[in-house]
Each structure stands twice: as C-alpha cells, then as structure tokens.
Amino acid sequence: MHADTLSPQYSPPRSTVARGITALGGLILLAVGLPIFLAPLAYQAGMGVTLPDDPTLLSDMRAMAGSLIGFGLLLLAGAGWRRLGPPAVLAGAVLFTSYGLSRLISLVVDGLPSGALIGGAAVELLVGGTLSAIALRDLR
C-alpha cells in the first residue's frame, strides 16, 4: 500500500476503461431515472403495467427516480473528475449491485417479471460487478 493512500491528496490512477464504465453507469441511471421522473405512469404503461393516478404512488416513484438521476449525475461527474472517481465508483457499485440482487430476490419471492426487467437485472449485475471490481482495485 502506498504511504499516501490515506492522504486527502491521494487520487488513485484511473484507467480509460474505469472512467468509461463509470460514465456508462451514469448514463444508464439517467436513461432510466429521467423518464420515470417526468412521466411515471407512462413509463410503467410502456412495460405493460397499469397503475392508478395516485399522488402517494407518484410521489414515491418520482422520489426513487430522483435518486437514480442524482446517482447518475454523480457517476458522470466521477468519470470526468479524477478526485471524485473513487466515491462515485463505490456509490455506483452499491446502487447497481443492490438493484440487481433485489431483482433476483424478487424473482424467487414474487415470480418471473417481464423480459425487460430480467434484462435490466442482468445489466445491473454486470455494471455493479464491474464497478465493484474497480472500487476494490482502487482500495488497494
């Protein structure tokens, strides 16, 4: 371990691949979060789910979408700003992996969802696993 690792000035080297995966994660989060935030009922209808026009439900959906947008912006900033990279990668790893694992648990508990959500789980686990590997590498 490098002596400066714990120094506030330390910033681990970031490869182009790591920055690219971080940016990709950010773009994915924005691509999912923005449509849900702007038109939650239309987003769900596009997946074949009809939901009531209930203010409580819409508030909850927009809040979740807002967190995806916020994390997406964090990942994009981390891809561009070297010092913000490690915390952005860690946040993305936790978010993507927790979404993917939660979908797997839901598959067991609730049954088979739509193909789009199965594909989404695969992407979440792939991006989450890749960001986790980058985060672990950055900690060394």
C-alpha positions as CSV (number, residue, x, y, z in Angstrom):
1,M,0.0,0.0,0.0
2,H,1.3,3.4,-0.9
3,A,2.1,5.6,2.0
4,D,0.0,8.5,0.6
5,T,-3.1,6.3,0.2
6,L,-4.8,7.8,3.3
7,S,-3.8,11.3,2.4
8,P,-6.6,13.6,1.3
9,Q,-4.5,14.5,-1.7
10,Y,-4.2,10.9,-2.9
11,S,-6.1,10.0,-6.0
12,P,-5.7,6.5,-7.4
13,P,-4.8,6.2,-11.1
14,R,-8.0,5.8,-13.2
15,S,-7.9,3.9,-16.5
16,T,-9.9,4.9,-19.5
17,V,-11.9,1.7,-19.1
18,A,-12.8,2.6,-15.5
19,R,-13.8,6.1,-16.5
20,G,-15.9,4.6,-19.4
21,I,-17.7,2.1,-17.2
22,T,-18.4,4.8,-14.7
23,A,-19.8,7.1,-17.4
24,L,-21.8,4.3,-18.8
25,G,-23.3,3.6,-15.4
26,G,-24.2,7.3,-15.1
27,L,-25.9,7.3,-18.5
28,I,-27.9,4.2,-17.7
29,L,-29.2,5.7,-14.5
30,L,-30.2,8.9,-16.3
31,A,-31.8,6.9,-19.1
32,V,-34.0,5.1,-16.5
33,G,-34.5,7.8,-13.9
34,L,-35.5,10.7,-16.2
35,P,-38.4,9.0,-17.9
36,I,-39.8,7.7,-14.6
37,F,-39.4,11.1,-13.0
38,L,-41.0,13.0,-15.9
39,A,-43.9,10.5,-16.7
40,P,-44.1,7.7,-14.2
41,L,-47.4,6.3,-15.3
42,A,-46.4,6.3,-19.0
43,Y,-43.1,4.6,-18.1
44,Q,-44.9,1.8,-16.3
45,A,-47.5,1.6,-19.1
46,G,-44.7,1.1,-21.5
47,M,-43.8,-2.1,-19.6
48,G,-47.4,-3.3,-19.6
49,V,-48.2,-2.2,-16.0
50,T,-51.3,0.0,-15.4
51,L,-51.1,2.0,-12.2
52,P,-53.6,4.3,-10.6
53,D,-53.1,8.0,-10.8
54,D,-52.5,8.2,-7.0
55,P,-50.4,11.2,-5.6
56,T,-48.8,9.0,-3.0
57,L,-47.7,6.4,-5.5
58,L,-46.5,9.1,-7.9
59,S,-44.5,10.8,-5.1
60,D,-42.8,7.6,-4.3
61,M,-42.0,6.8,-7.9
62,R,-40.6,10.3,-8.5
63,A,-38.5,10.2,-5.3
64,M,-37.0,6.9,-6.4
65,A,-36.4,8.3,-9.9
66,G,-34.8,11.4,-8.4
67,S,-32.3,9.2,-6.6
68,L,-31.4,7.5,-9.8
69,I,-30.9,10.8,-11.5
70,G,-28.7,12.1,-8.6
71,F,-26.6,8.9,-8.7
72,G,-26.4,9.1,-12.5
73,L,-25.0,12.7,-12.2
74,L,-22.6,11.6,-9.5
75,L,-21.2,8.8,-11.7
76,L,-20.9,11.1,-14.7
77,A,-19.0,13.6,-12.5
78,G,-16.8,10.8,-11.2
79,A,-15.9,9.8,-14.7
80,G,-14.8,13.3,-15.5
81,W,-13.2,14.5,-12.3
82,R,-10.4,12.3,-11.0
83,R,-10.8,13.0,-7.3
84,L,-14.5,12.3,-7.4
85,G,-13.9,9.0,-9.2
86,P,-13.4,6.6,-6.3
87,P,-16.5,7.7,-4.3
88,A,-18.6,7.7,-7.5
89,V,-17.5,4.2,-8.4
90,L,-18.3,2.9,-4.9
91,A,-21.7,4.5,-4.9
92,G,-22.4,3.1,-8.4
93,A,-21.3,-0.3,-7.3
94,V,-23.6,-0.3,-4.3
95,L,-26.6,1.0,-6.2
96,F,-26.3,-1.3,-9.3
97,T,-25.5,-4.4,-7.3
98,S,-28.3,-3.8,-4.8
99,Y,-30.8,-3.3,-7.6
100,G,-29.7,-6.5,-9.3
101,L,-29.6,-8.6,-6.2
102,S,-33.0,-7.2,-5.2
103,R,-34.4,-8.3,-8.5
104,L,-33.0,-11.8,-8.1
105,I,-34.7,-12.0,-4.6
106,S,-37.9,-10.7,-6.1
107,L,-37.7,-13.4,-8.8
108,V,-37.7,-16.0,-6.1
109,V,-40.3,-14.4,-3.9
110,D,-42.6,-12.8,-6.5
111,G,-42.2,-14.9,-9.6
112,L,-41.0,-14.2,-13.1
113,P,-41.2,-10.5,-14.2
114,S,-41.2,-9.1,-17.7
115,G,-38.3,-9.8,-20.0
116,A,-37.3,-6.1,-19.8
117,L,-36.8,-6.4,-16.0
118,I,-34.8,-9.7,-16.4
119,G,-32.6,-7.9,-18.9
120,G,-32.4,-5.0,-16.6
121,A,-31.2,-7.3,-13.7
122,A,-28.5,-8.7,-15.9
123,V,-27.3,-5.2,-16.8
124,E,-27.5,-4.1,-13.2
125,L,-25.4,-7.1,-12.0
126,L,-22.9,-6.7,-14.8
127,V,-22.4,-3.0,-14.3
128,G,-22.5,-3.4,-10.5
129,G,-20.0,-6.2,-10.5
130,T,-17.6,-4.3,-12.8
131,L,-17.9,-1.1,-10.7
132,S,-17.3,-3.3,-7.6
133,A,-14.1,-4.7,-9.1
134,I,-12.9,-1.2,-9.9
135,A,-13.7,0.0,-6.4
136,L,-11.8,-2.9,-4.9
137,R,-8.9,-2.2,-7.1
138,D,-8.9,1.4,-6.2
139,L,-8.8,0.5,-2.5
140,R,-5.5,-1.5,-2.9
